[in-house]
Amino acid sequence: MSKKHYQGPETRGRTDKMSKEEIHQRFENENSANYIERSMNWLPEEEYVMQLVIDFLRHAFGESSGRILDLGAGTGRLARHILGHFDKLKITLMDFSANMIKAVPEVLQNYNGRYRTICADFFNACLGREQYNAVVSSFAIHHGRNEETYLNLYKNIHETLMPGGIFLCLDVIDGDNTLFAEFGEVGWTSFLEKQDFQPDDIETIMSNYHTEDSPVSLNKHFELLKAAGFNQVDILWKKYNFGVYVGVK
Ligand SMILES: C[S@@+](CC[C@H](N)C(=O)[O-])C[C@H]1O[C@@H](n2cnc3c(N)ncnc32)[C@H](O)[C@@H]1O
């Protein structure tokens, strides 16, 4: 079997966290034209998880029309997935990288009139009041560097959702303590080995996870979501240090 090669920044040897500006630059320097073609072969149960997102949105909204905001939308991977399953939904893609956003028209060429892009930092942007039926995000909000940043974001998301609206997030999730965190990472590492990633690639993936991402635990997300006004929260899927969690306004 051929050895997989991870495409991402090289952070091995670094012990500090990347700054927001470095993260911004990292995405400004991405090859955004082919970003969407890259497999998420580092994500356990990828097919199941992506279908789960669709199933939950359908369970919540049926086939009704509505507006969705995708935070840290990148080049439109999640947006394209959702638009392909729902005829009446419209999506706003927000990302602070103009480079990532410039690839969106190509990625969403079959969905003209059903999407718009906003180039903004979602941690600072004014999202507006009761604008969306759902806010979704995949592998983006883990760039928050402290609880206050997450809490402010969750308050803004709560405010921009219509009553009954849903926040759904697919992302890396930390353990509640070192034991759980390490268990998650050991599980992920063994998954990557089974996926045939090279040891060097696995080292880089884990280093990037520690350097670029600042995930918090599921309990912390629930606590912050509740503090932001989400009374109903749940986990739809959890595997190793990954999860899909939701909050309902
Ligand atoms: C790992 S990519 C994921 C992209 C897309 N959601 C996907 O699943 O393919 C993370 C994206 O979040 C964006 N991002 C990170 N921090 C952000 C911030 N503070 N505000 C807006 N976008 C941000 C990056 O520019 C990048 O496009």
The ligand as an SDF file (V2000), in Angstrom:
LIG
                    3D

 27 29  0  0  0  0  0  0  0  0999 V2000
   -8.6370   23.8720    8.6990 C   0  0  0  0  0  0  0  0  0  0  0  0
   -9.4540   25.0720    7.7230 S   0  0  0  0  0  0  0  0  0  0  0  0
  -11.0710   24.3720    7.5730 C   0  0  0  0  0  0  0  0  0  0  0  0
  -11.8410   24.9240    6.3930 C   0  0  0  0  0  0  0  0  0  0  0  0
  -13.2200   24.3050    6.1730 C   0  0  0  0  0  0  0  0  0  0  0  0
  -14.1200   24.5590    7.2740 N   0  0  0  0  0  0  0  0  0  0  0  0
  -13.0880   22.8200    5.9310 C   0  0  0  0  0  0  0  0  0  0  0  0
  -13.5900   22.0420    6.7560 O   0  0  0  0  0  0  0  0  0  0  0  0
  -12.4990   22.4580    4.8940 O   0  0  0  0  0  0  0  0  0  0  0  0
   -9.7280   26.3940    8.8820 C   0  0  0  0  0  0  0  0  0  0  0  0
  -10.2810   27.6500    8.2290 C   0  0  0  0  0  0  0  0  0  0  0  0
  -10.6550   28.5590    9.2710 O   0  0  0  0  0  0  0  0  0  0  0  0
  -10.2230   29.8590    8.9060 C   0  0  0  0  0  0  0  0  0  0  0  0
  -10.0530   30.6200   10.1420 N   0  0  0  0  0  0  0  0  0  0  0  0
   -9.2210   30.3540   11.1890 C   0  0  0  0  0  0  0  0  0  0  0  0
   -9.3520   31.2650   12.1520 N   0  0  0  0  0  0  0  0  0  0  0  0
  -10.2920   32.1500   11.7030 C   0  0  0  0  0  0  0  0  0  0  0  0
  -10.8660   33.3250   12.2520 C   0  0  0  0  0  0  0  0  0  0  0  0
  -10.4890   33.7810   13.4510 N   0  0  0  0  0  0  0  0  0  0  0  0
  -11.8120   33.9830   11.5410 N   0  0  0  0  0  0  0  0  0  0  0  0
  -12.1830   33.5290   10.3000 C   0  0  0  0  0  0  0  0  0  0  0  0
  -11.6660   32.4110    9.7340 N   0  0  0  0  0  0  0  0  0  0  0  0
  -10.7360   31.7410   10.4320 C   0  0  0  0  0  0  0  0  0  0  0  0
   -8.9330   29.6430    8.1250 C   0  0  0  0  0  0  0  0  0  0  0  0
   -8.6270   30.7420    7.2810 O   0  0  0  0  0  0  0  0  0  0  0  0
   -9.2780   28.3730    7.3510 C   0  0  0  0  0  0  0  0  0  0  0  0
   -9.8420   28.6480    6.1000 O   0  0  0  0  0  0  0  0  0  0  0  0
  1  2  1  0
  2  3  1  0
  2 10  1  0
  3  4  1  0
  4  5  1  0
  5  6  1  0
  5  7  1  0
  7  8  2  0
  7  9  1  0
 10 11  1  0
 11 12  1  0
 11 26  1  0
 12 13  1  0
 13 14  1  0
 13 24  1  0
 14 15  1  0
 14 23  1  0
 15 16  2  0
 16 17  1  0
 17 18  1  0
 17 23  2  0
 18 19  1  0
 18 20  2  0
 20 21  1  0
 21 22  2  0
 22 23  1  0
 24 25  1  0
 24 26  1  0
 26 27  1  0
M  CHG  2   2   1   9  -1
M  END
$$$$
